């Protein structure tokens, strides 16, 4: 019996979902996820404080550093102490 493709998101077919337990997979997908998240935030005109809330309570300065480093590899410290 043939296996059916996995639908990770409506309209997108994948043979297998990405294995997020692997560091190299997370590194490869992280920048695209960050860029996509902030594109949605911009389109919806949401403030940076709300972005931090949606990311699990990330401080505004961390959110700002994510936006500021939109090219190349992003390394983010999630030091929650302000």
Secondary structure, DSSP 8 states (H G I E B T S, - for coil): -----EEEETTEEESS---TTSHHHHHHHHHHHHHHHHHHHHHTT--HHHHHHHTTS--HHHHHHHHHT-SS----------
